[in-house]
Amino acid sequence: MEGIERLEAEVLEMNNCNISAIFEYLKTREELYEYFNNEEKHINQMYKYICDKAQKQKIGNVAMISDRMVYLWAITYFCKSNEELGIKEEHKVMPPSTKEVIEKIEKKQTKKEKIAAEDKQKDNQVTLF
């Protein structure tokens, strides 16, 4: 999949009108197309980069950023390497395998059974009620 198509798929997946507007602008800049092929660049990282930059501009709880500045940050994101921008690679946590989940459930069940058996042994007194 070509870079622009890959990024466009990410935009559609995120389903965010702000991201769509930024990417629509970026698509008009043909000089950026070669940068879109960089596999280390992703739309969600671009958006996080822009949000982090805006966060630094806020006064109190408000940040007013012009569209031009947002577009400039987006262009900067694609033109510079992640290392230059200070973006660290996010390590995705892999979900546990089915085998691990089953083992965990079985351990919990055996623990509950042991506790129930111990309670039963302690409570051998017959009630008259």
C-alpha positions in Angstrom: 0.0 0.0 0.0 1.4 3.4 -1.0 2.0 5.9 1.8 -0.9 8.2 1.1 -3.3 5.3 0.9 -2.0 3.9 4.2 -2.4 7.2 5.9 -5.8 7.8 4.4 -6.9 4.4 5.8 -5.7 5.5 9.2 -7.7 8.7 8.9 -10.8 6.8 8.1 -10.3 4.4 10.9 -9.9 7.3 13.5 -13.2 8.9 12.3 -12.3 12.3 13.6 -13.3 15.4 11.6 -10.3 17.4 12.9 -7.9 14.8 11.6 -9.7 14.6 8.3 -9.5 18.3 7.8 -5.7 18.3 8.5 -5.1 15.4 6.2 -7.2 16.9 3.4 -4.9 20.0 3.6 -1.8 17.8 3.6 -3.0 16.0 0.5 -3.0 19.3 -1.4 0.8 19.6 -0.8 2.3 17.3 -3.4 5.8 18.0 -2.1 4.9 16.0 1.0 3.9 12.8 -0.9 7.5 11.4 -0.6 7.3 11.9 3.2 4.0 10.0 3.4 5.9 6.8 2.4 7.9 6.8 5.7 6.6 3.8 7.6 7.5 5.3 11.0 4.9 8.1 10.4 1.3 7.5 11.5 -1.8 9.8 11.6 -2.5 9.1 15.3 1.1 10.1 16.2 0.8 13.3 14.0 -2.4 14.2 15.9 -0.7 13.5 19.3 2.2 15.7 18.2 -0.1 18.5 17.3 -2.1 18.2 20.5 1.1 18.2 22.6 2.3 21.4 20.8 -1.1 23.0 21.4 -1.0 21.9 25.1 2.3 23.9 25.5 0.6 27.0 24.1 -2.4 27.0 26.5 -3.0 29.6 29.1 -5.1 28.3 31.9 -7.3 25.7 30.2 -7.5 27.4 26.8 -5.3 27.2 23.8 -6.2 29.1 20.6 -4.2 27.9 17.7 -4.7 29.1 14.1 -5.4 26.6 11.3 -2.1 27.7 9.7 -0.1 26.8 12.7 -1.8 23.4 13.0 -1.0 22.7 9.3 2.6 23.9 9.9 3.0 21.4 12.8 1.5 18.6 10.7 4.0 19.4 7.9 6.8 19.5 10.4 5.8 16.1 11.7 6.1 14.5 8.3 9.3 16.3 7.2 11.4 15.5 10.3 12.3 12.2 11.8 10.6 11.0 15.0 14.0 11.2 16.7 14.4 14.9 15.7 10.9 15.6 17.0 11.5 13.7 20.3 8.9 11.1 19.6 9.6 7.8 21.2 8.4 4.6 19.7 5.3 3.4 21.5 5.4 -0.3 22.5 2.1 -2.0 22.0 1.2 -4.4 24.7 0.2 -7.8 23.2 -2.9 -9.3 24.7 -2.5 -12.6 26.5 -2.9 -15.8 24.4 -5.9 -18.0 24.7 -3.8 -20.6 26.6 -2.7 -18.0 29.2 -6.3 -16.8 29.7 -7.6 -20.4 30.2 -4.8 -21.2 32.7 -5.5 -18.0 34.7 -9.2 -18.9 34.8 -8.5 -22.4 35.9 -6.2 -21.1 38.7 -8.9 -18.8 40.0 -11.4 -21.7 40.0 -9.2 -24.0 41.9 -8.5 -21.3 44.4 -12.2 -20.8 44.9 -12.8 -24.5 45.2 -10.0 -24.8 47.9 -11.4 -21.9 49.9 -14.9 -23.4 49.6 -13.7 -26.8 50.8 -11.8 -25.2 53.8 -14.9 -23.2 54.7 -17.0 -26.4 54.6 -14.5 -28.2 56.8 -14.6 -25.4 59.4 -18.4 -25.2 59.4 -19.3 -28.9 60.1 -21.7 -27.8 62.9 -25.3 -28.6 62.2 -27.8 -25.9 62.8 -31.2 -26.5 64.4 -32.9 -23.8 62.5 
